[in-house]
Each structure stands twice: as structure tokens, then as C-alpha cells.
């Protein structure tokens, strides 16, 4: 596969109108037991679309835009605070459902997916970097947490996430317990620009 970036690519917040495309991409990126249910996707896009980001390619003919195609997404919610000042909240089986706590300072990323035919082009890095920068500058929260398959830990570490250890909650579910899932956290720091 070529490493060149697709033409007419852009990132925008996802909306409820993107539900079908998001669900289809989720189905291509995850096995059935790891996918968000359609109702959960609808809940996230209705409740906190500002925490859901999509990577699109415009279909352009000449100077006319004919449509767009979703090729990657990040789905997030604010997960309930842990109650501990020393330990950040982590994703649990419960928080992976229809849960969003607007008062929380922790954004939980529930899925990062790039369409298979667009993988190996650093698009996940591009999408995550954009997501982190936007959340940092909008002061949406203090940190982002994610659970990652153990082999993906080095990828997330390159983007600034720190490994916290194995996720204890998801390993109690037989569907998720087949592999090792790791808790990772990244603090959000607003970038200061000189004027």
C-alpha cells in the first residue's frame, strides 16, 4: 500500500447524521464483541458530538463536491470521576455503555478506527493528534484515557499516552477477557501561543 495521504482529506466533528457511516466503520474495524452497539453510537453522537471526531475524504469532481466518505473516527465520552484525587478515572465495562458525565474532567476514548484500506498511512496518528490538540485548547477536561490491546501500547505511547497497567474491569467480561487490555492516560495541556 502507498504511504501517500489521500486527496481531499479533512477532519470534522461527527454528528447524528453520521451514525450509519460510523456504525459501518466500527463493524469493519472491530470484531463483534468489541463494537459499540448502534444505540450506543447514537447516544454518543446525540449527547457529546464534540468528543467524536471523523476523518473524511471529499468526493470532488472538478470544483464540485459530490459527497464525502468516512475513513476514520474517534468516539469519546466523559467518564465518571473515580473519586480519588491520586488516581484518574479509567474506562470500565459500565462506562463503555451509554454513559456521559458532563461534570467529569476525564474523556474516555471508546474507539479509534481507520478503514482497513487506509491503514499504514499514519492516519490514526493524525486523527489522534488533532483530537488531543482540540480537546486541550478547548479545555474540555484534564486528561484522556483509553484502553488498548497490549500490542498497541507502543503506538499510543508515541502519541504521549502513559501505560497505567492492565484494565481490571474489562477482563471480568468473557468477550473482552480473551486478550490483555491496558489502561493508558494522557494529560491535556493547553498550548500557549505568543501574540
C-alpha positions in Angstrom: 0.0 0.0 0.0 1.2 3.5 -0.8 2.1 5.8 2.1 0.8 8.9 0.3 -2.1 10.6 2.0 -5.5 10.6 0.3 -6.5 13.7 -1.5 -9.3 16.0 -0.2 -9.0 14.6 3.3 -10.3 16.6 6.3 -11.3 16.2 10.0 -14.6 17.4 11.5 -16.8 16.7 14.5 -19.2 13.8 13.9 -23.0 14.4 14.1 -26.0 12.3 14.5 -26.3 12.2 10.7 -23.1 10.3 10.6 -24.5 7.4 12.6 -24.8 4.9 9.8 -21.3 5.6 8.5 -19.8 5.4 12.0 -21.5 2.1 12.7 -20.4 0.6 9.4 -16.8 1.7 10.0 -16.9 0.3 13.6 -18.1 -3.0 12.1 -15.1 -3.1 9.7 -12.6 -2.1 12.5 -13.6 -4.3 15.4 -14.8 -7.9 16.0 -18.5 -8.2 17.1 -17.7 -8.4 20.8 -15.7 -5.1 20.7 -18.1 -3.0 18.7 -20.3 -0.3 20.1 -24.0 -1.1 19.6 -25.9 1.2 17.2 -27.9 2.6 20.2 -24.6 3.4 22.0 -23.2 5.2 18.9 -26.5 7.2 18.6 -26.3 8.1 22.3 -22.7 9.4 21.9 -23.4 11.4 18.8 -26.5 12.9 20.4 -25.0 13.6 23.8 -21.4 14.6 23.2 -20.7 15.1 19.5 -17.8 17.4 20.4 -16.0 14.4 21.7 -16.5 12.4 18.5 -14.2 13.2 15.5 -14.3 11.9 12.0 -11.7 11.7 9.2 -13.3 12.1 5.8 -12.4 12.2 2.1 -14.4 14.5 -0.1 -15.6 13.2 -3.4 -14.6 16.0 -5.7 -15.3 16.3 -9.5 -13.7 19.4 -10.9 -14.7 22.2 -8.5 -17.9 20.4 -7.3 -18.1 18.4 -4.1 -20.2 15.3 -4.8 -20.1 13.8 -1.3 -17.8 12.6 1.5 -16.6 9.2 2.8 -15.8 8.5 6.5 -12.5 6.7 6.6 -11.6 7.0 10.3 -13.2 8.1 13.6 -12.6 8.6 17.4 -15.6 8.2 19.7 -15.4 9.6 23.2 -17.5 10.5 26.3 -16.7 12.0 29.6 -16.5 9.1 32.0 -17.4 9.4 35.7 -14.7 10.6 38.0 -13.1 7.9 40.2 -13.5 9.8 43.4 -9.7 9.6 44.0 -7.5 12.6 43.7 -4.4 10.5 43.2 -5.9 8.0 40.6 -7.5 9.2 37.4 -10.8 7.5 36.3 -10.3 4.6 33.9 -12.7 3.0 31.4 -14.9 0.3 32.9 -17.4 -2.0 31.4 -20.1 0.3 32.7 -18.6 3.5 31.2 -18.3 1.8 27.8 -22.1 1.9 27.6 -24.5 4.9 27.3 -22.7 6.9 30.0 -21.6 10.6 29.8 -20.8 12.7 32.9 -20.6 16.3 31.7 -19.0 17.3 35.1 -16.1 14.9 34.7 -12.6 16.0 33.9 -11.8 12.7 32.1 -12.5 12.0 28.5 -12.7 8.3 27.7 -11.9 7.3 24.1 -14.0 4.2 23.3 -12.9 3.6 19.7 -10.2 4.7 17.3 -10.6 3.1 13.9 -9.3 3.7 10.4 -10.8 1.9 7.4 -8.6 -1.1 6.5 -7.7 0.2 3.0 -6.4 3.5 4.6 -4.3 1.9 7.3 -0.5 2.2 7.4 -0.5 5.8 6.3 -0.2 7.4 9.8 -3.8 8.5 9.7 -4.6 7.3 13.2 -1.7 9.4 14.5 -3.0 12.4 12.5 -6.6 11.9 13.8 -5.5 11.4 17.4 -3.0 14.4 17.4 -5.8 16.6 16.0 -8.2 15.3 18.7 -5.8 15.8 21.5 -4.9 19.3 20.4 -8.6 20.4 20.0 -9.6 19.0 23.4 -6.5 20.6 25.0 -7.2 24.0 23.6 -10.9 23.9 24.3 -10.2 23.0 27.9 -12.7 20.2 27.8 -11.1 18.2 30.6 -7.8 17.4 32.3 -7.0 14.1 30.7 -7.9 11.5 28.1 -7.9 7.8 29.0 -8.1 4.8 26.7 -8.0 1.0 26.9 -5.7 -0.5 24.3 -4.9 -4.0 23.2 -1.4 -4.8 24.6 0.3 -4.8 21.2 -1.0 -1.2 20.5 0.6 0.2 23.7 3.8 1.4 21.9 1.7 3.2 19.3 -0.2 5.1 22.0 3.0 5.8 23.9 4.4 7.6 20.8 1.4 9.9 21.0 2.0 10.7 24.6 -0.1 8.2 26.5 1.3 6.6 29.6 0.7 3.0 30.4 -1.1 2.5 33.8 -1.3 -1.3 33.8 -3.9 -3.9 32.9 -7.5 -2.9 32.9 -9.2 -4.9 35.7 -12.8 -4.1 34.8 -12.9 -5.4 31.2 -11.0 -8.7 31.9 -14.1 -9.8 34.0 -16.1 -9.9 30.8 -15.6 -13.2 28.8 -15.8 -11.4 25.5 -13.1 -8.9 26.4 -11.1 -11.2 28.7 -9.7 -13.2 25.8 -6.9 -10.6 25.3 -5.0 -8.2 27.6 -6.4 -4.6 27.7 -4.2 -1.9 29.1 -5.2 1.4 30.7 -3.5 4.4 29.3 -3.7 8.1 30.2 -2.6 11.4 28.6 -2.9 14.7 30.3 -4.4 17.6 28.4 -2.3 20.8 28.4 -3.5 23.9 26.7 -0.9 25.2 24.2 0.1 28.8 24.8 0.9 30.9 21.8 2.8 34.2 21.8 0.9 37.1 20.3 
